[in-house]
Amino acid sequence: MTRYNIINFLIYLNNITVHHKSVDASHVTCKDVDYYLKLMKKVVEEVGSEKVVQIVTNNASPMKAAGIRLTDEYPTLYWTPRVAHCLDLILEDLAGKTNIGKVIETVRKISNYTYKYDWAVNYMKKFTNGRDIVRGGITRFATNFVSLKSVVKHKTALRDVGIS
């Protein structure tokens, strides 16, 4: 299986987000500050620096440094980290805490057991109004907490089924 590393550049204007372009960075061996700075500068120049107000990236060190350096070169620009990425890092840190990590592991065991058997899923859904207890979140660590919330919400029904 090939894992692509695609960098998307989007433009937000008048409450509309438009795809500007994508860059396939799958075969780039050195994705450092200079690499990201070069990509960002090229997009700013394509769009026109007078039209760009803000650059939003994930919080990876090279992207963060490139964003900051870009604001040095274009003083009218602002760089900010993507909020979802920041929240994911916070949730990752929370999940690493001993007590919270143990609870998340218990929820994982409950959901793994339940979804391992069709009969358990069907039986569980009778008590949860047809709802799943595991739902994907926006990010990997958000999924842990979304699943945890769902298990807590359906705690009584899961106990009636004998799953938790």
C-alpha positions in Angstrom: 0.0 0.0 0.0 1.4 3.4 -1.0 0.9 6.3 1.5 0.7 9.5 -0.3 1.8 12.8 1.3 -0.4 15.4 -0.4 -0.2 19.0 0.6 -3.3 21.0 -0.2 -3.5 24.7 -0.6 -6.9 26.2 -0.1 -8.1 29.8 -0.4 -10.8 31.2 1.7 -12.6 34.3 0.4 -16.1 35.6 1.0 -17.2 32.6 3.1 -16.1 30.2 0.4 -13.2 27.8 0.5 -11.7 27.0 -2.9 -9.0 24.4 -3.7 -6.0 26.3 -5.2 -3.6 23.4 -5.8 -2.1 20.2 -4.4 1.5 19.2 -4.2 2.5 15.5 -4.0 5.3 15.4 -1.5 5.4 11.6 -1.2 8.8 11.3 -2.7 10.4 14.4 -1.1 13.1 13.1 1.2 13.7 16.3 3.1 10.6 18.1 4.2 12.3 20.7 6.2 11.7 24.4 6.9 13.2 25.5 3.6 11.0 23.0 1.6 7.8 24.2 3.3 8.8 27.9 3.0 9.5 27.5 -0.7 6.0 26.0 -1.2 4.3 28.6 0.8 6.1 31.5 -0.9 5.2 30.1 -4.3 1.5 30.1 -3.4 1.7 33.6 -1.9 3.3 34.8 -5.1 0.7 33.0 -7.3 -2.2 34.5 -5.4 -0.5 37.8 -4.8 0.9 38.8 -1.4 -1.5 41.8 -1.1 -4.4 39.3 -1.2 -3.1 36.9 1.4 -3.8 37.6 5.1 -3.3 34.4 6.9 -1.5 31.1 6.5 -2.8 28.1 8.5 -0.7 24.9 8.8 -0.5 22.0 11.1 1.8 22.4 14.1 4.7 20.3 12.9 8.0 22.0 13.7 9.1 22.6 10.1 5.7 23.9 9.0 5.5 26.2 12.1 9.0 27.5 11.5 8.3 28.0 7.8 5.1 29.9 8.6 6.9 32.2 11.0 9.7 32.8 8.5 7.1 33.6 5.9 5.6 36.3 8.1 9.1 37.8 8.5 9.3 38.1 4.7 5.7 39.3 4.3 4.9 41.4 7.4 1.3 41.8 6.4 0.7 38.0 6.8 -0.2 36.0 9.9 0.6 32.4 10.5 -1.5 30.3 12.8 -1.6 26.6 13.6 -4.7 24.6 12.5 -7.0 24.4 15.5 -8.0 20.8 15.0 -4.3 19.8 15.1 -3.8 21.7 18.3 -6.8 20.1 19.9 -5.6 16.7 18.7 -2.2 17.3 20.4 -4.1 18.2 23.6 -6.3 15.1 23.5 -3.2 13.0 22.8 -1.6 14.4 25.9 -4.7 13.8 27.9 -4.9 10.2 26.6 -1.4 9.7 27.8 -2.3 10.5 31.4 -2.4 7.3 33.5 -6.1 7.4 34.6 -7.5 8.7 31.4 -5.4 6.2 29.4 -6.8 3.3 31.4 -10.4 4.4 30.9 -9.8 4.8 27.1 -8.2 1.3 27.0 -11.2 -0.1 28.8 -13.5 1.5 26.3 -11.4 0.1 23.5 -11.7 -3.4 25.0 -15.5 -3.0 25.3 -15.9 -1.8 21.7 -13.5 -4.5 20.4 -15.4 -7.2 22.1 -18.8 -5.9 21.0 -17.8 -5.4 17.4 -16.0 -8.7 17.2 -19.4 -10.5 17.2 -22.4 -9.7 15.0 -24.8 -11.0 17.6 -23.3 -8.7 20.2 -23.6 -5.7 17.9 -27.2 -6.5 17.1 -28.1 -7.1 20.7 -26.3 -3.9 21.8 -28.2 -1.9 19.2 -31.5 -3.0 20.7 -30.6 -1.2 23.9 -29.0 1.9 22.2 -31.8 2.7 19.8 -29.9 1.3 16.9 -26.9 3.5 17.5 -23.3 2.4 17.4 -21.1 3.0 20.5 -18.0 3.7 18.4 -18.0 6.6 16.0 -15.1 8.1 14.2 -13.9 11.5 15.2 -12.2 14.2 13.1 -8.8 13.1 14.3 -7.3 9.9 15.8 -7.3 11.1 19.4 -10.7 12.8 19.1 -12.1 9.4 18.1 -11.0 8.0 21.5 -12.9 10.7 23.3 -16.0 10.5 21.0 -16.1 6.8 21.7 -15.7 7.3 25.4 -18.6 9.8 25.4 -20.8 7.3 23.5 -20.0 4.5 26.0 -20.8 6.8 28.9 -24.1 7.9 27.2 -25.1 4.3 26.7 -23.7 2.9 30.0 -27.0 1.7 31.3 -28.0 0.0 28.1 -24.6 -1.7 27.8 -24.9 -2.9 31.4 -28.3 -4.4 30.6 -26.8 -6.2 27.6 -23.9 -7.4 29.9 -21.2 -5.8 27.8 -19.7 -3.5 30.4 
